[in-house]
Amino acid sequence: MKRRILFVDDEPNILKGLQRSLRPLRNNWEMGFETGGENALKRLETEAFDVIISDMRMPDMDGGQLLGLVQAKYPEMVRIVLSGHADRELAMKSVKSAHQYLAKPCEKRQLVSAVNRACSLRDLMNKKALQNVVTAIGAMPALPDLYSRIMDAVTSEKASVAMVGEIISEDIGMTAKILQLVNSSFFAMPRHVATPAEAAVILGIDVLKTLVLTLEVFSAYKKSTMDILPIGKIHEHCVNTGILAQKIARLEKRDKKIMDNAMIAGVLHDLGRLILAESFPDEYREIMAKVKDEGIRVHQAEAAVMGVSHAEIGGYLLGLWGLPDNIVEGVVFHHKPSDCITDLFDLCGMVHIANTMEYYERLMPGRWEQLEGLDETYLHQFGLNRRISFWRDQLRSGF
């Protein structure tokens, strides 16, 4: 089935150029081209599209305004911004409704990859088994209050790490949890961290936001859920996995944003287990019994019993919360990253490997030599087999 893509720009010559360069894709894509946001919205009233790709700087209605309206009226559409270098900062600040940001001039290969990748994730999130489970849940967990306050603070014009630290310090319990976690052996800090403000400076706002989110989420579940799952151990595993994923990104010389997002995806990768156990306690007891009796992995037992795994449920929730697509991918594909459409070693692979490493280090601390259960197709695709021993040797000092 062909993807339907709508391109929007205020300059007809740019649209004509796009139409010429993308003509070889007409067997895979049905494409529409509209000048300006108003024309695009009128066309969307009569035609359905899978993806909208808009220029940022347009008169009367800029790309941010257009995609905001599209998000409200057609939330299932993939929304991509094409912005010039001078507009990049404007796009990042004002377009909270975009799934992807692509810089002009954009190579055709990059554009095709971005569209296919975003559509693939949306298709997975819309599959029937997942929708059935989500509908049965009734209401997905809302963002915790403290995290929402921090998000409001960091998106204000006066955003600062000090402001984030002050908000956390208002909650004595959260302050204690954050400082206990940051000063643990997981983070291997060079000195004792005494205040949330110090933690924010050392870790960065994005990582600190994630720690607050996961600590609040993991502490919100009922005692009955804790009887089904070892919540404390799962939380420890998730945090440790996030730290390992971040360190792998650092060893691969990725930029700070990727390193931070690798940690965020790792910390949140098992969130779906809590949602399933909380919402379907009887089924989840059956799942855990299946794991024990048949010796299969948790996500396999979940799929057998419920038709969906915690990876997909967690990714769905994070998508609703508005986290970036590569973080959602890191969660959704952390068991089988080869299912993710990508042309580089990305978050889903980092979390996948870190998740397995953490398991073996808990099982055989300092003694394991090989990792079983890794996605060999993915490792072969990016030539990662030889990197495992290098990462192991480099990371062991941080366990």
C-alpha positions as CSV (number, residue, x, y, z in Angstrom):
1,M,0.0,0.0,0.0
2,K,1.4,3.4,-1.0
3,R,2.2,6.1,1.5
4,R,0.4,9.4,0.9
5,I,2.6,12.4,1.5
6,L,1.6,16.1,1.5
7,F,4.4,18.7,1.0
8,V,3.7,22.3,2.0
9,D,5.9,25.3,1.1
10,D,5.1,29.0,0.3
11,E,7.4,29.0,-2.8
12,P,6.0,27.2,-5.9
13,N,9.5,26.7,-7.4
14,I,10.6,24.7,-4.3
15,L,7.5,22.5,-4.6
16,K,8.2,21.9,-8.3
17,G,11.8,21.0,-7.5
18,L,10.6,18.5,-4.9
19,Q,8.2,17.1,-7.3
20,R,10.9,16.5,-9.9
21,S,13.4,15.0,-7.5
22,L,10.9,12.7,-5.9
23,R,9.3,11.5,-9.1
24,P,11.3,8.1,-8.9
25,L,9.3,7.4,-5.7
26,R,5.9,7.6,-7.3
27,N,5.6,3.8,-7.2
28,N,5.9,3.9,-3.4
29,W,4.4,7.3,-2.6
30,E,1.4,9.2,-3.7
31,M,2.4,12.9,-3.3
32,G,0.5,16.1,-3.0
33,F,2.0,19.6,-3.1
34,E,0.4,22.7,-1.7
35,T,1.5,26.4,-1.4
36,G,0.9,27.6,2.2
37,G,-0.8,26.3,5.3
38,E,-4.4,27.4,4.4
39,N,-4.3,25.5,1.1
40,A,-2.9,22.5,2.9
41,L,-5.7,22.5,5.5
42,K,-8.4,22.8,2.8
43,R,-7.0,19.8,1.0
44,L,-6.9,17.8,4.2
45,E,-10.6,18.3,4.6
46,T,-11.2,16.2,1.5
47,E,-8.2,13.9,1.3
48,A,-6.4,11.7,3.8
49,F,-2.6,11.7,4.0
50,D,-0.2,9.6,6.1
51,V,2.5,12.3,6.3
52,I,2.7,16.1,6.1
53,I,6.1,17.7,5.4
54,S,6.0,21.5,5.9
55,D,8.5,24.4,5.5
56,M,9.0,26.3,8.7
57,R,9.0,29.9,7.6
58,M,5.9,30.8,5.7
59,P,3.8,34.0,5.6
60,D,0.3,34.1,7.3
61,M,0.7,30.6,8.8
62,D,4.2,29.2,9.7
63,G,5.0,25.5,9.9
64,G,4.6,25.5,13.6
65,Q,1.0,26.8,13.4
66,L,0.1,24.5,10.6
67,L,1.4,21.3,12.3
68,G,-0.3,22.3,15.5
69,L,-3.6,22.4,13.7
70,V,-2.9,19.2,11.9
71,Q,-2.0,17.5,15.3
72,A,-5.3,18.6,16.7
73,K,-7.5,17.6,13.7
74,Y,-5.5,14.6,12.3
75,P,-3.4,13.2,15.2
76,E,-2.6,10.0,13.4
77,M,-0.6,11.9,10.7
78,V,3.2,11.9,10.8
79,R,4.3,15.5,11.0
80,I,7.8,16.6,9.7
81,V,9.4,20.0,9.5
82,L,11.8,21.0,6.7
83,S,13.7,24.1,7.9
84,G,16.6,26.1,6.8
85,H,19.6,26.5,9.0
86,A,18.6,30.0,10.1
87,D,15.2,28.6,11.1
88,R,16.4,25.6,13.1
89,E,16.3,27.3,16.5
90,L,12.9,28.7,15.7
91,A,11.6,25.3,14.7
92,M,13.0,23.5,17.7
93,K,11.4,26.0,20.1
94,S,8.1,26.5,18.5
95,V,7.1,23.3,16.8
96,K,6.2,20.9,19.7
97,S,3.9,19.1,17.3
98,A,6.5,17.7,14.9
99,H,7.7,14.2,14.9
100,Q,10.9,14.9,12.9
101,Y,13.0,17.9,12.0
102,L,14.9,17.9,8.7
103,A,17.4,20.6,7.6
104,K,17.3,22.2,4.1
105,P,18.7,21.2,1.7
106,C,17.7,17.7,2.6
107,E,19.1,14.7,0.7
108,K,16.4,12.4,-0.8
109,R,17.8,9.4,1.0
110,Q,17.5,11.2,4.4
111,L,13.9,12.3,3.6
112,V,12.8,8.8,2.5
113,S,14.4,7.2,5.6
114,A,12.7,9.7,8.0
115,V,9.3,9.1,6.4
116,N,9.6,5.3,6.3
117,R,10.9,5.2,9.9
118,A,8.2,7.4,11.3
119,C,5.4,5.6,9.4
120,S,6.8,2.2,10.6
121,L,6.6,3.3,14.2
122,R,3.0,4.7,13.7
123,D,1.9,1.4,12.0
124,L,3.3,-0.6,15.0
125,M,1.5,1.6,17.5
126,N,-1.8,1.3,15.6
127,K,-1.8,-2.5,15.3
128,K,-5.1,-4.1,16.4
129,A,-3.7,-6.2,19.4
130,L,-2.1,-3.1,20.9
131,Q,-5.3,-1.0,20.5
132,N,-7.4,-3.8,22.1
133,V,-5.1,-3.8,25.2
134,V,-5.0,0.0,25.4
135,T,-8.8,0.2,25.1
136,A,-9.2,-2.3,27.9
137,I,-6.9,-0.3,30.2
138,G,-9.4,2.5,30.0
139,A,-7.0,5.3,31.0
140,M,-3.3,5.4,30.5
141,P,-1.3,6.9,33.4
142,A,-1.1,10.7,33.3
143,L,2.2,12.5,33.6
144,P,3.1,12.9,37.3
145,D,2.6,16.4,38.7
146,L,6.2,17.1,39.7
147,Y,7.4,16.1,36.2
148,S,4.8,18.3,34.6
149,R,6.0,21.3,36.7
150,I,9.6,20.6,35.6
151,M,8.5,20.4,32.0
152,D,6.8,23.8,32.3
153,A,9.9,25.3,33.9
154,V,12.4,24.1,31.3
155,T,10.2,25.3,28.4
156,S,9.9,28.8,29.8
157,E,12.1,31.7,28.7
158,K,13.8,31.7,32.1
159,A,14.7,28.0,32.1
160,S,17.8,27.0,34.1
161,V,19.2,24.0,35.9
162,A,18.8,25.9,39.2
163,M,15.1,26.3,38.6
164,V,14.8,22.5,38.1
165,G,16.7,21.9,41.3
166,E,14.5,24.3,43.2
167,I,11.3,22.5,42.1
168,I,12.7,19.1,43.1
169,S,13.9,20.4,46.4
170,E,10.3,21.4,47.3
171,D,9.6,17.6,47.5
172,I,11.6,16.2,50.4
173,G,10.9,12.6,49.4
174,M,11.9,13.2,45.8
175,T,15.0,15.1,46.9
176,A,16.1,12.1,49.0
177,K,15.5,9.6,46.2
178,I,17.3,11.7,43.6
179,L,20.4,12.2,45.8
180,Q,20.4,8.6,46.9
181,L,20.3,7.5,43.2
182,V,22.8,10.0,41.9
183,N,25.3,9.2,44.7
184,S,25.0,5.4,44.1
185,S,27.7,3.3,42.4
186,F,25.6,3.3,39.2
187,F,26.7,6.9,38.4
188,A,30.2,6.7,39.8
189,M,30.3,10.4,40.6
190,P,33.8,11.9,41.4
191,R,32.4,13.6,44.5
192,H,29.3,13.5,46.7
193,V,26.3,15.4,45.3
194,A,24.6,17.3,48.1
195,T,21.7,19.1,46.4
196,P,19.2,18.6,43.5
197,A,20.7,21.8,41.9
198,E,24.2,20.1,41.8
199,A,22.6,17.0,40.4
200,A,21.0,19.1,37.6
201,V,24.3,20.7,36.7
202,I,26.2,17.4,36.7
203,L,23.6,15.2,34.9
204,G,21.9,17.8,32.7
205,I,18.3,18.7,32.7
206,D,17.1,15.9,30.4
207,V,18.6,13.1,32.4
208,L,17.3,14.6,35.7
209,K,13.8,15.0,34.2
210,T,13.9,11.3,33.3
211,L,15.0,10.3,36.8
212,V,12.1,12.3,38.3
213,L,9.7,10.8,35.9
214,T,10.7,7.2,36.5
215,L,10.9,7.6,40.3
216,E,7.4,9.1,40.4
217,V,6.0,6.5,38.0
218,F,7.5,3.5,39.7
219,S,6.3,4.7,43.2
220,A,2.7,5.2,42.0
221,Y,1.7,1.6,41.6
222,K,-0.6,-0.4,43.9
223,K,0.6,-2.9,46.5
224,S,-1.2,-5.7,44.4
225,T,1.1,-4.9,41.5
226,M,4.1,-5.1,43.8
227,D,2.9,-8.6,44.8
228,I,3.1,-9.6,41.1
229,L,6.4,-7.8,40.1
230,P,9.5,-7.0,42.1
231,I,9.1,-3.2,41.5
232,G,12.4,-2.3,43.3
233,K,14.5,-4.7,41.3
234,I,12.9,-3.7,38.0
235,H,13.6,0.0,38.8
236,E,17.2,-0.8,39.6
237,H,17.5,-2.8,36.4
238,C,16.0,0.1,34.3
239,V,18.3,2.8,35.8
240,N,21.4,0.6,35.4
241,T,20.4,-0.2,31.8
242,G,20.0,3.5,31.1
243,I,23.4,4.3,32.4
244,L,25.0,1.5,30.4
245,A,23.2,2.6,27.2
246,Q,24.5,6.2,27.8
247,K,28.0,4.9,28.3
248,I,27.9,2.8,25.1
249,A,26.8,6.0,23.3
250,R,29.7,7.8,24.8
251,L,32.2,5.1,23.8
252,E,30.8,5.4,20.2
253,K,31.5,9.1,20.4
254,R,27.8,10.2,19.9
255,D,26.8,13.7,20.8
256,K,25.4,14.7,24.2
257,K,21.7,14.6,23.0
258,I,22.1,11.0,21.8
259,M,23.9,10.0,25.0
260,D,21.1,11.6,27.2
261,N,18.4,10.0,25.1
262,A,20.0,6.6,25.3
263,M,19.9,6.9,29.0
264,I,16.3,8.1,29.0
265,A,15.2,5.2,26.7
266,G,17.1,2.7,28.9
267,V,15.5,4.0,32.2
268,L,12.0,3.8,30.7
269,H,12.3,0.6,28.7
270,D,10.4,-1.7,31.1
271,L,7.7,0.8,32.0
272,G,5.1,-1.2,30.1
273,R,5.5,-4.2,32.5
274,L,4.1,-2.0,35.3
275,I,1.2,-0.8,33.2
276,L,0.3,-4.4,32.2
277,A,0.6,-5.8,35.7
278,E,-1.4,-3.0,37.2
279,S,-4.2,-3.2,34.6
280,F,-4.3,-6.9,34.1
281,P,-3.2,-8.6,37.3
282,D,-4.7,-12.0,36.6
283,E,-3.3,-12.2,33.1
284,Y,0.1,-11.0,34.3
285,R,0.2,-13.7,37.0
286,E,-0.3,-16.2,34.1
287,I,2.5,-14.5,32.2
288,M,4.9,-14.8,35.1
289,A,4.0,-18.4,35.6
290,K,4.6,-19.0,31.9
291,V,8.0,-17.5,32.2
292,K,8.8,-19.8,35.1
293,D,7.3,-23.0,33.8
294,E,8.4,-22.7,30.1
295,G,11.7,-20.9,30.5
296,I,10.8,-18.2,28.0
297,R,11.4,-14.5,28.2
298,V,8.9,-12.1,29.7
299,H,8.1,-10.3,26.4
300,Q,7.5,-13.6,24.7
301,A,5.1,-14.7,27.4
302,E,3.3,-11.4,27.3
303,A,2.8,-11.7,23.5
304,A,1.5,-15.3,23.9
305,V,-1.0,-14.4,26.6
306,M,-2.1,-10.8,25.5
307,G,-0.9,-10.5,21.9
308,V,1.3,-7.5,22.8
309,S,4.4,-7.0,24.9
310,H,5.5,-4.4,27.5
311,A,7.8,-2.9,24.9
312,E,4.9,-1.8,22.7
313,I,2.7,-0.7,25.6
314,G,5.6,1.4,27.1
315,G,6.3,2.9,23.7
316,Y,2.6,3.8,23.2
317,L,2.5,5.6,26.6
318,L,5.7,7.5,25.9
319,G,4.4,8.5,22.5
320,L,1.2,9.9,24.2
321,W,3.5,11.8,26.6
322,G,5.2,13.4,23.7
323,L,8.7,12.0,24.1
324,P,10.9,12.1,21.0
325,D,10.5,9.3,18.4
326,N,14.0,7.9,18.8
327,I,13.3,7.4,22.6
328,V,10.0,5.7,21.8
329,E,11.8,3.5,19.2
330,G,14.4,2.7,21.9
331,V,11.7,1.4,24.1
332,V,9.5,-0.3,21.4
333,F,12.4,-2.2,19.8
334,H,14.6,-2.9,22.7
335,H,14.1,-6.7,22.3
336,K,14.5,-6.8,18.5
337,P,16.1,-3.7,17.2
338,S,16.4,-5.2,13.7
339,D,12.6,-4.5,13.3
340,C,13.4,-0.8,13.5
341,I,14.0,1.0,10.1
342,T,17.3,2.7,10.6
343,D,20.6,3.1,8.7
344,L,22.8,3.6,11.8
345,F,23.5,2.1,15.3
346,D,20.8,3.9,17.2
347,L,19.0,4.0,20.6
348,C,17.1,0.8,20.1
349,G,20.4,-1.1,19.6
350,M,22.1,0.6,22.5
351,V,19.2,-0.2,24.9
352,H,19.0,-3.7,23.6
353,I,22.7,-4.4,24.3
354,A,22.7,-2.5,27.6
355,N,19.6,-4.4,28.7
356,T,21.3,-7.8,28.1
357,M,24.6,-6.6,29.6
358,E,22.9,-5.6,32.8
359,Y,21.2,-8.9,33.1
360,Y,24.4,-10.9,32.7
361,E,26.3,-8.6,35.1
362,R,23.7,-9.2,37.8
363,L,23.8,-12.9,37.1
364,M,27.5,-13.3,36.9
365,P,29.2,-10.1,38.0
366,G,32.6,-9.7,36.4
367,R,32.6,-13.3,35.0
368,W,30.6,-13.3,31.8
369,E,32.4,-13.5,28.5
370,Q,29.5,-13.7,26.0
371,L,26.0,-12.4,25.7
372,E,23.2,-14.7,24.6
373,G,19.9,-13.6,23.3
374,L,21.2,-10.6,21.3
375,D,19.6,-9.8,17.9
376,E,22.3,-11.3,15.6
377,T,20.7,-9.7,12.5
378,Y,21.1,-6.3,14.0
379,L,24.7,-6.9,15.2
380,H,25.7,-8.2,11.8
381,Q,24.0,-5.2,10.0
382,F,26.2,-2.7,11.9
383,G,29.3,-4.9,12.5
384,L,28.9,-4.8,16.2
385,N,29.9,-8.3,17.2
386,R,33.5,-7.2,17.8
387,R,32.5,-4.2,19.8
388,I,30.8,-6.3,22.6
389,S,34.1,-7.3,24.3
390,F,35.4,-3.8,24.0
391,W,32.3,-2.3,25.6
392,R,32.4,-5.0,28.3
393,D,36.0,-4.2,29.2
394,Q,35.4,-0.5,29.2
395,L,32.2,-0.6,31.2
396,R,33.1,-3.1,33.9
397,S,34.8,-0.5,35.9
398,G,31.5,1.4,36.1
399,F,29.3,-1.5,37.5
